[in-house]
Amino acid sequence: MKNKLASLFALAGLAAAPTQAESLVDGSVDAGKAKALTCTACHGPEGNSANPLWPNIAGQNAPYILAQLKAFKEGARQDPLMTSQAMLLSDEDMADLAVYFESLPAAAQAVKDPGTVGRGEGLYRGGNLETGVAACIACHGPTGDGNPAAKYPALRGQHADYVAKTLRDYASGARTSDGKTQVMRDIAGRLRDDEIAAISSYVQGLR
């Protein structure tokens, strides 16, 4: 376990995803736009939701979006609304939607709680060695851009409420879409509620 954590902490300053000139998913932006009407009912006309418990998906990397849609369709990730929608999508539909939302500008938001910026930034960039919490920056990058090749999601501008719910779901085991590695379940399970709040607030303000 110590070796695993050491490796994650060592990656902290190195794991920013490279800028992608082209999407890593073979889909059509134009076709995705034509198919996105149902998605925009919850995620907003430009991929940014008005409900803070529903994720912003504008600017999210296409490999991650595609992986999540497949997880909903195949049952690896559960949500009554998203599962029912994903069941109707073909592989081509999912690829088209993924590259379309990836092409949209990501949300720019302020931190939710300015009073926790220092705490949130410290955890995001350095983790917590005492409790074995790895730094978020190791997988999600210094500005929250994620890593498309590894299917690690972008976090910049994401609603703090949604991020907090996601971390709690991983911690409780309600969400298991991190697969066999269980890396998110392992990290989230070590976070205290105040740490989840601070990290979530901080990533909402990343851009």
N, C-alpha and C positions, 0 to 999 in steps of 0.2 A: 504493500500500500504506500509506503514512504517513497519508493522509487517512482510509482505512478504519479503521486502528487508532485514530486520534485520535477518530473518531466513536464507536467502541466505548468508549474510556476516558471520553469525555464523558458517556456514558449511565450510568456506574457508580452515581451516586447517585440516578438517576431512574427506574429501570426496574422497580421493584417492581410486581407485577401487582395490579390492583384486586381487592378481595374480590368474589366472584361470589355474588349472592343466589340465583341459579339456575344450573344447569349450562348450558354453551354447547352441549352435545350433547343431542339429542332422544332420550332413552331412558328406560326404566323401572327405577327402583331395585329395586322388588319383583321384577320379571322377572329382573333381573340377579342378584339374590341366589339365585333359584331355579336359575339356570344356572351358578353359580360353583363348584359342587362340585369339578369337575375342576381348576380354577385353584387352589383352596385346598390341593390335595395338595402343591404346591410353594411357593405363596406364603403359606400359613398360613390358618387359619380366619377371621382378621380382616384378611387382606391383608398380613401382616408375616411374612416367611419366616424359618425357623430357620437356613437355610443362607446364610452371608454373601455367597456368590457369586450368589445368586438375589435379585432386587430386591424390596424392599418396595413394594407398589403401593397400599396403603391411603392415602387422602388425595391420591393423585396426580391431577392435573387430567385430566378426561375427554377433552378434545381430544387430549392427548398419548397417552393410553392407546389411544384409537381409531386414531390415526395409526400407532402401533407395531403394533397388531394387523393393520392393513391392510398394513403393510410386510412383516410376516411372511408373510401370505397371498399377497401379490403377488410375493414374492421379493426385495424391496429390502433386506430384512434377513434374515439367515440364522441359524437355530439348529434343529438336528434336532427337538428336542422342541416348541419353540414353533411352528415352521412346520407341523408335523403337526397340532397343536391348532387353529391359526388356519385351516387349510384347511377345517375342519369348520364354521366359524362363518359365519352370514349377516351382512349389514350390520346387521340389527336386533339380532342376538345381540351383536355387537361394541359397539353403542351402549348396550345394556342393561348389559353387563358394565362398560363404561367409567364410566357414571354410578353404578353400585353401588359400585365400589371408590373412586371419588372421594368418596362419601358417608361412608366409614369414617374414623375418626380416624387421623391419621398417626402413625407410630412416633416415640417420644421416646427417643433414645439419647445416651450420652455420647461425647465424642471418643474415637477409638481410641488415639491417642498424645498424652497431655497435653503432652509435651515439644515438640511441633511446632505448638502452637496459634497462637503468634505468627506463625510463618512461614506457616501455612495461611491465617490470617485476612488477612495482608498480601497474599498472592496472590489470595485470593478477592475482596477489596475493591479492591485497587489494581493487580493484574496485575504484569507485569514489563516496564517500558518498554524496558529494555536489550535484551531478547530478543524483544520484540514480542508478549508474551502479554497478551491483553486480560483485564480483570477479569471474573470469573465473575458478579459482582453485576449487571453490565450486562444480562444476560439472565435470570438466575435469582433476582434480587431480594435485598435485604439479609438476609432471614431464610430464603432458599432456597425461597420459595413458588412460584417459576417464573412463567410468564406464559401463562395458558390461551389467550388470544386468538391468541398467536403460536405456540402448541403447544410452548412451552419448558417442560421438565419441572421439577417441584418436586424439590429435592435434600435438604431438611431431613430428618434422621433416616434417610437412606439408608445402607445398609451401606458402610463404607469400602472393603471388598474389592471389592464390585461396582462402585463408582465408579472405583476404580483400574483394574480390568479394562476398563471402558468407555473410559476415557481412552487406555489402551494400544491398544485395538482401533481407536479412531479414528486414533491416531498411526500405526499400521501399515497402515491402509487396510482392515483386516479388517471394519470397520463403516463403512458409507457412507450411513446413513440421515439424515445431515444434508443430503442433497440436493445440488442444483447449487451452493449457496453454499459448501459444504465448510467452513463456519465452524468446526465442531468439529474436523475433521481438521487445519485450519490451526493452531488454538490448541493442540491436544494434541500436534501434531508439534513444537512449540517448547518443550514442557515437559520438564524433566529428571526422572529417576526419583524423586529426593528431593522435587521439587516436586509430582509426582503423589501421592506418599505423604502429604505435608503437607496438600494441598487435600482429599484424600479423607477423611483423619482429621477435618479441620475440619468438613466438611459433615455428617458423621455426627452431630455434636453440635449442629447447628443445630435450632432449634425456634421 
